[in-house]
């Protein structure tokens, strides 16, 4: 059951969490100013209470709702362009070819990408005023609601951070109610992990939202569908990109012998529409953009200072071994 917001007739939890996820792309020092802006779906009603914690490739912060004991842990994605090399870079840097057992708690047969578990360790080690995220959340009052959310990489990491936190906090404050909401998230683990996450760990308290024609949520459970993704008037996938997709998919299945599955089943698909641009990579970038997600959710856009629109983004080396977007 979701908590009630004072202005619940204005914006929903999905709109608010996606807005917080978009704000995570701002420069760390600018985040309080974005939170204070009443024009966003957050309506200036969320205050920064921990962080932002920052590592080379990750950023995370915690906010509190002004009118109740409702908190949100927000994990940033990493800005990266879309190009023919991106998929190969992601395959190598995300370490999706190696899976490791899930141990928070131990779930027989549940495996998670090694790169994603590394990302979890990065988040767990972040400090704000000398406190880790776990130490901060352990101090919250009983029956507090704690959302966990993020866009893209942030969504992927949410699917491991939220159950990790719930497992550890259960021994200290079991009354905390954890509510994960992800946007545009690639997969973190196999089908056993995804099923446990959905039906056991959160029992209907988690959700996954994604644009149906965004390529990032198709990583790594649905790679072949990327080849025929954008219907007319959208651009066709280049033949060399189709070859790359096939090679990566075959390598995962035949060489690494790993498989991935999205939590929450079909989730909550959002009806993205292809544009008339002629460049497949530009279309992919536009479909994944945080402001397009806000548009699909009927929420005000969040224009991040210094963050180029999708059509101007140039390809750069991924800053982190976990960078998705």
N, C-alpha and C positions, 0 to 999 in steps of 0.2 A: 504494500500500500504506500503510495507516494504521500509525502507531507503536504499540507496546505500552505500556500503562499498568500500573503495579505492581498496581493493584487492578482490573484489566480485567474480572474476573468480577463486580464490583459495579456499575459504571456504564460505559456506552459513550461513545465520542467524541461522538455526537449529544447524549446527555444532558448531558455536561460542557459542550459548546459552547453549548447552549441556556441552561444555568445561568449561564455567564459572560455571555451576552447579556442575561439578566435582571438580573444584578448591575450592568450598565452603566446601568440606570435609577436607581440610587442616587445620592445626593449625592456629588460627587467625593471629599470627605474621608472618607466612610463606606465607600468601596469596599474598603480593606484589611480592615476588620472583617468585611464580608460574605465576602470570600475566605477568611478564617480560620475561618469557621463550618463545623464538621465535619458538620453535619446536611444540608448540600446535596450535590448530586452531585459538586461539586468537592472535597469532603471535607477542606478545609483544606490541600490539597496544591499550590496554585498561589499563587505570590508575585508581587506587583506589581513590575515591573522598569522600566517606562517609563510616564509619564503619571500620572493622566489628563490628556490634553490637552483643552482646552475652547475652543470658539468660541460665538458666539451660539446656534447651532442644533445643534451637534454635540459629541460627546464620544467619546474613543477612549483605550484603554489597552492595555498589553501585560503579559502574565503569563508566568511560567516554571514548568514542572512541576518539583517538588522533586527527582525521582529521575532525570531524564534531560534531554538537550538538546531539549526540546519546549516550544515557545512558542505563544502565541495572541494575535493582534491582534484586539481586540474593539471594535466600533463600535456606539454607542448609536442606538436609534431616538428619535423625539421624541414625547412624550405629547400626544395631541390627541383630542378627542371625535369622535363620529360624529353628523353632522346632515345635513339636506338640502343645506346649502351646502358641506359638506366636499369633495365631488367636484369642484365648480367651483373651490374654493380650490386644491385640489391641482393641477388642470389648469393654472391660471394660475401658481401659485407654483413648481411643479416645472419649468416651461418644457418640458413634454413635446412641445409643438407645434414646437419647434425641435430639430433633430438636427445634430450635428457629427461630422466624421470621427474615427474612433479612430486614434490615432497611437502606441500603446505596445505593440507596434510598429505600423507602418502595415499595415492589412489592407484591401485593396481592397474597397469596397462596405460596410464596417462603419461604422455610425453609432450614436452614443450621444446621449441626451437632453442638451441644453445645461445644464439644471439639475443633472443628475447629474455632469457634468464640473466644474461649479462646486463641487459638494460634494467631489469628488476634490481640487481645488486647496486647499480649506479643510483637509482632512485632511493633505495633504502639507506644509502650512505650520505645523502645530502643533509646539510645542516642549515638551520636558521636560528640565530641567537643561541647557538650551542645545543640545539635540540634537533634530533632526527624527526622525520614525519611520524614514525611510530610513537615516539615519546610524547609528541604533541597530542596526537589523537588519544593516547592513553589517559590524558588529563581531562578529556571532555566529560561533561555531565552525563548521567545515566539517560538512556532513551534518546540520545541525540541522533539525528539523521545525518549520514555522511554519504554524499554523492561522490562517485569517482568517475571522471570523464576525460575525454580527449579526442582530438581529430587526427585521423591517419595513424602515424606512429604512436601518438598519444593514446589512441583508442586501443591499439594492439597492446601497449604496455598496461593499460587499464585492466585488461583481461587477466593479467597476472598479478598486478599490484593489489587489486581489490580483494581477491581471495587470500592472498598472502597476509594482508592487513587483518582481514576478518579472522583468519586462523590464529594469528598472534594476539589479537585483541580479545579473543574469546576467553582467554585465561585471566584477563584483567578487568575488562568491562564488557561482558557478553550482551549487555542490553543495547549497545550501539547497533544501529540499523544501517547496513551498507547497501548502497544503491548504485550499481555501475550502469552508466549510459555511454555507449561508444558511437562515434561517427566516422564513417569511411575507414574502418579498421581492417588491416590485413590480418590473417590468421596467426594465432600464437602457438596452437598445439594440434594434436591429433583428435580423432573423433571421441575417444574415451574422455580426454580432457574437456572437450567442448560439451559433451553430454553431462558430465559431472558438474561443470560450471553452471550450466543452465538449469538442471533439474535438482541438484543436490546442494551446491554451495549457496545459491541464491533463490531457488524455488520460486521462480516467477518475479523476482525483484530486479532482474537485469534486462537491459534492452540494447539492441544494436540497430542503428539507423544508417542507411547507405543509399547513395544515388545508384540506381540500377545500371547506369552506363558509365560508372566510374571504374577505372581499371584497378585501383589500389585495393578495394575490398575483394577483388578476385584473386589476390595473392594470399595464399598459395594453393587454395583449394579448387580454383576454377580457372586455371590458366587458359585452356583451349578456347573458352568463350571470348577471350580478349581479341581473337583473330577476326571476329565478325561482329564487332561491338556497336559501331555507330550506324544506325539505319539512315537511309537518305532523308534529309539532304546532307548528312554527315559524311566525313571523309572515310575512305577505305584504308584498312590496315596495310602498310607497305609489305611487299612480299618478303623482304629480308627480315622484317620484324616478326612476320609469321613464322619464319624459320627459327628465329631466336626463341620465340615462345615455345615452339615444338621441342627444340633441343633442351631447354630448361625443364620443361615438363617431363620429358623422357628421362632426363638425368635424375630428377627427384624420384621417379617411380622405379626405374630399372637399376640405377647405380647406387643412389643413396638409400633406396628402399624405404622412403618415408612418405607419409600422407598427412594432409592437413584438413581440418574441418572447422567451419565457422560455428561459434556458439549461437544460441537463440534461433537455431534453424534458419528459416527464411527471413527472420528478423522483421524489420520495418522498412520496406523498400520505399524510396522516394522517386517520383517520376521525372527524372532528368530528360531533357530533350536535346537532341543533336542540333548543332548550328550549321551554317553554310560555309564555315571555314574549310580550307582545302588541306590544311596540315593536320595529320593524325595526332601528332604529339601535342600540338597546340590545343586541339579539341580535348585530348586527355587531361591536359593541365587545367583547362577551363572547367571541366566536369568535376574535378577534384577540389577546386578552389574553395576555401572556407566561406567566402561570401556567397558562392553559388549554393552551398548547403543552407546558409541562412535564408537565401531567397526561396529555396524549396520548402523551408519551414515557415515561410511568411513572417520572418523576423527582420528587423532593421540590419543593414550591413555594418560591418566594423572595418573601417579603413585604417590599416596599420601604417603609421609613418615610416617611410624608408623601405617598405615591402612593395616590390614592383608588381603590377598587375600580371596576370598569367602570360599575356602575349609578349611581355618584355623580358621575361625571365630567361637568362642565359644558362646553359649547362655549366655546372661547376662540380668539382670533386666533392663527394659526400663527406661532410664534416665528421660524421660519426659512423662507427661500425654498425649502427642501428638505423641510419637515416632512411626514412621512407618519404615523408613529405608533410 
